[in-house]
Amino acid sequence: MVQFCIAYCGILAKHEVCATAMTGKLVSDTTGLNVFRFLEGKGGGAEQIASRVAYDEVDLLLFFRDASQQKMSEAEETLLRLCDMHNVPVATNIATAEVLVCALGRGDLDW
């Protein structure tokens, strides 16, 4: 995630960025981006982000998950399900994230 945010810092800087605690700290410290930080992912951060999705406060979700894990947590499954329900574009890998962030930079997601 940090490497991705370094590469697309110019686009991300024009938007409100939020993340779970550790990811947000790493991204902020490395890129200088202003990152709103929720709780740790396993400490309720995923639920906090899901709540924002449910209230239509999230335009795009970058959720780089570990494909070697066979099962996601219930909170992660809920987060992805809410994104589907509320039509929030989700990237779970770098290739999809690049497409979505470039679209964000062009204004394609300004709905």
Sequence and secondary structure as in RCSB ss.txt:
>XXXX:A:sequence
MVQFCIAYCGILAKHEVCATAMTGKLVSDTTGLNVFRFLEGKGGGAEQIASRVAYDEVDLLLFFRDASQQKMSEA
EETLLRLCDMHNVPVATNIATAEVLVCALGRGDLDW
>XXXX:A:secstr
 HHHHHHTHHHHTTS EEE HHHHHHHHHHH   EEE S GGGTHHHHHHHHHHTT  S EE    TT S   HH
HHHHHHHHHHTT  EESSHHHHHHHHHHHHHTTT  
